[in-house]
C-alpha cells in the first residue's frame, strides 16, 4: 500500500520528473507514505515491484469524484496510470454529506461487493473503472451497484472575494444530474460505477 504523505485533492494526473521521490514507512508493514502524487505512487510501485498484478486499486477518497471531477482527480489518476501500463484498475471515492460522518467499515464492505461485481465484467484494454459510493445514514438500506455514464455538467462556478483573492464557494450538491449519470446515481443513494478510457 502506497499513499501520498500529504493530501493532494484535485492534483489530477501530475507526475514528478524533476525532483526526488521518496517514501517513509507507514504505520504497518508494507505501508508506505510517498512524497509524491497519486500517479507517482503507482509509477514507483510498478518500478519497484514489477507489473504482475491482477488489480491496482486507488482510494477510498474522502469525497466524490463524479462527472467534471474526473480530469482533476488524483484518485482517478492513479487508476488511469495503471491502465496506461495494461493493468486492470479501479478508483474508489465516497461522496460526503455535511451532516453525516463517514462509516469506513461499511465503505470497505462495499469495495468487496464492487470487486466481486467487477471481476465478472470485461475491462477493455486502455480502460479502467471509477466507483463512487453514496453517503447513507445507518438506517438506509444497502445500495445497488449501477453502471453509470459520466455526468456532463461542470461544477457550480461560484466564488467569493476574500482579502487575498477569490475563494471557491460553489455547492457540490447542486450540480447538474443527467439521468443515468454517476452524479444522479450516487446522489440518489446507489453505487455508481463508470468505465473510463485513458
C-alpha positions as CSV (number, residue, x, y, z in Angstrom):
1,X,0.0,0.0,0.0
2,X,1.4,3.3,-1.1
3,X,-0.3,6.7,-0.5
4,X,0.8,10.3,-0.8
5,X,2.1,11.6,2.5
6,X,0.1,14.8,2.1
7,X,-3.5,15.4,0.9
8,X,-3.4,16.3,-2.8
9,X,-7.0,16.9,-3.6
10,X,-7.5,18.0,-7.2
11,X,-3.9,17.4,-8.4
12,X,-5.0,15.5,-11.5
13,X,-2.5,13.3,-13.3
14,X,0.6,15.3,-12.2
15,X,3.8,13.2,-12.0
16,X,7.2,14.1,-10.6
17,X,10.0,14.0,-13.1
18,X,12.4,16.8,-12.0
19,X,12.7,16.2,-8.2
20,X,13.5,13.2,-6.0
21,X,10.6,10.9,-4.9
22,X,10.9,9.0,-1.7
23,X,8.8,7.2,0.8
24,X,8.7,6.9,4.6
25,X,7.5,3.8,6.4
26,X,3.8,3.8,7.3
27,X,2.1,2.5,10.5
28,X,2.1,-1.1,9.3
29,X,4.4,-3.4,7.4
30,X,4.1,-2.9,3.6
31,X,2.6,0.6,4.1
32,X,4.5,3.5,2.6
33,X,3.9,7.2,2.7
34,X,5.2,8.6,-0.6
35,X,6.3,12.2,-1.0
36,X,4.7,12.5,-4.4
37,X,1.3,12.4,-6.2
38,X,-1.2,9.5,-6.5
39,X,0.1,8.8,-10.0
40,X,3.7,8.8,-8.6
41,X,2.6,6.1,-6.2
42,X,1.6,3.8,-9.0
43,X,4.7,4.6,-11.0
44,X,7.0,3.9,-8.1
45,X,5.1,0.7,-7.2
46,X,5.4,-0.7,-10.7
47,X,9.0,0.2,-10.9
48,X,9.9,-1.4,-7.5
49,X,7.7,-4.5,-7.6
50,X,7.0,-5.1,-11.2
51,X,3.8,-5.2,-13.2
52,X,2.4,-8.7,-12.4
53,X,-0.7,-7.5,-10.6
54,X,-4.3,-8.5,-11.0
55,X,-5.6,-5.1,-10.0
56,X,-4.5,-1.7,-8.9
57,X,-7.0,-0.1,-6.5
58,X,-7.0,3.6,-5.7
59,X,-8.8,5.2,-2.8
60,X,-11.1,5.3,-1.0
61,X,-11.1,9.1,-1.5
62,X,-12.9,11.1,1.2
63,X,-15.3,12.9,-1.2
64,X,-16.9,12.2,-4.5
65,X,-15.1,12.1,-7.9
66,X,-18.0,12.4,-10.3
67,X,-18.6,13.9,-13.7
68,X,-16.5,17.0,-14.1
69,X,-14.2,15.8,-11.3
70,X,-12.8,13.0,-13.5
71,X,-10.0,15.1,-15.1
72,X,-8.9,16.8,-11.9
73,X,-9.0,13.8,-9.5
74,X,-5.7,12.4,-8.2
75,X,-7.5,9.3,-7.1
76,X,-8.7,8.6,-10.6
77,X,-5.3,9.5,-12.0
78,X,-3.7,6.6,-10.0
79,X,-6.1,4.1,-11.6
80,X,-5.6,5.7,-15.0
81,X,-1.8,5.4,-14.6
82,X,-2.2,1.6,-14.0
83,X,-4.4,1.4,-17.1
84,X,-1.7,3.0,-19.2
85,X,0.5,0.1,-18.2
86,X,-2.1,-2.5,-19.1
87,X,-3.2,-3.4,-15.5
88,X,-6.8,-3.6,-14.5
89,X,-7.6,-0.8,-12.2
90,X,-10.4,0.9,-10.2
91,X,-10.6,4.1,-8.3
92,X,-13.0,4.4,-5.3
93,X,-14.5,7.6,-3.9
94,X,-17.0,8.3,-1.2
95,X,-19.5,11.2,-1.6
96,X,-19.8,13.3,1.6
97,X,-22.9,14.8,3.1
98,X,-22.0,17.6,5.6
99,X,-24.3,16.3,8.3
100,X,-23.0,12.7,8.3
101,X,-19.7,11.1,9.3
102,X,-18.0,8.5,7.1
103,X,-18.5,4.9,8.0
104,X,-15.3,3.4,6.6
105,X,-16.1,-0.1,7.7
106,X,-19.3,0.0,5.7
107,X,-17.5,1.5,2.7
108,X,-14.8,-1.2,2.8
109,X,-17.6,-3.8,2.6
110,X,-18.9,-2.0,-0.5
111,X,-15.4,-2.3,-2.0
112,X,-15.6,-6.1,-1.6
113,X,-19.0,-6.2,-3.2
114,X,-18.0,-4.0,-6.1
115,X,-14.8,-6.0,-6.7
116,X,-16.9,-9.2,-6.9
117,X,-19.1,-7.3,-9.5
118,X,-16.1,-6.0,-11.5
119,X,-14.5,-9.4,-11.6
120,X,-17.4,-10.6,-13.7
121,X,-17.0,-7.6,-16.2
122,X,-14.6,-7.2,-19.0
123,X,-12.2,-4.3,-18.7
124,X,-11.2,-3.5,-22.3
125,X,-7.5,-2.5,-22.9
126,X,-7.0,1.2,-22.3
127,X,-9.9,1.5,-19.8
128,X,-10.4,1.4,-16.1
129,X,-13.3,1.7,-13.6
130,X,-14.4,4.7,-11.5
131,X,-16.6,3.9,-8.5
132,X,-18.5,6.4,-6.3
133,X,-20.2,5.4,-3.0
134,X,-23.3,7.3,-1.8
135,X,-23.4,8.7,1.7
136,X,-26.1,6.9,3.6
137,X,-27.3,7.1,7.1
138,X,-27.1,3.9,9.2
139,X,-30.9,3.3,8.7
140,X,-30.8,3.4,4.9
141,X,-30.7,0.1,3.1
142,X,-27.7,-1.3,1.2
143,X,-27.2,0.5,-2.1
144,X,-27.4,-1.2,-5.5
145,X,-24.4,-1.3,-7.8
146,X,-25.4,0.5,-11.1
147,X,-23.4,1.1,-14.3
148,X,-23.3,4.8,-14.9
149,X,-22.4,7.3,-17.6
150,X,-20.1,10.2,-16.6
151,X,-22.1,13.4,-15.8
152,X,-21.6,16.3,-18.3
153,X,-22.3,19.3,-16.1
154,X,-19.4,21.4,-14.7
155,X,-19.1,22.2,-11.0
156,X,-21.0,25.3,-9.9
157,X,-18.9,28.3,-10.8
158,X,-19.3,30.4,-7.6
159,X,-16.5,32.3,-5.8
160,X,-16.5,34.9,-3.0
161,X,-13.9,37.7,-2.9
162,X,-11.6,37.4,0.1
163,X,-8.8,39.7,1.3
164,X,-6.2,37.9,-0.8
165,X,-8.2,36.7,-3.7
166,X,-11.2,34.5,-4.7
167,X,-12.3,31.5,-2.6
168,X,-14.4,28.8,-4.1
169,X,-17.9,28.7,-2.6
170,X,-19.8,26.5,-5.1
171,X,-22.2,24.0,-3.7
172,X,-21.1,20.5,-4.8
173,X,-24.5,19.1,-4.1
174,X,-26.3,21.4,-6.5
175,X,-24.5,20.2,-9.6
176,X,-26.5,19.0,-12.7
177,X,-27.8,15.4,-12.7
178,X,-28.3,13.8,-16.1
179,X,-30.5,10.6,-15.8
180,X,-28.2,7.6,-15.6
181,X,-25.1,9.6,-14.8
182,X,-22.7,8.9,-12.0
183,X,-23.9,12.1,-10.2
184,X,-27.5,11.1,-10.4
185,X,-26.9,7.5,-9.3
186,X,-24.6,8.4,-6.4
187,X,-26.7,11.3,-5.2
188,X,-29.7,9.0,-5.4
189,X,-28.2,6.6,-2.9
190,X,-26.6,3.9,-5.0
191,X,-23.1,2.9,-6.0
192,X,-22.2,4.5,-9.4
193,X,-19.7,2.5,-11.5
194,X,-18.3,4.1,-14.7
195,X,-15.9,2.7,-17.3
196,X,-13.4,5.3,-18.3
197,X,-10.8,5.3,-21.0
198,X,-7.2,6.6,-21.0
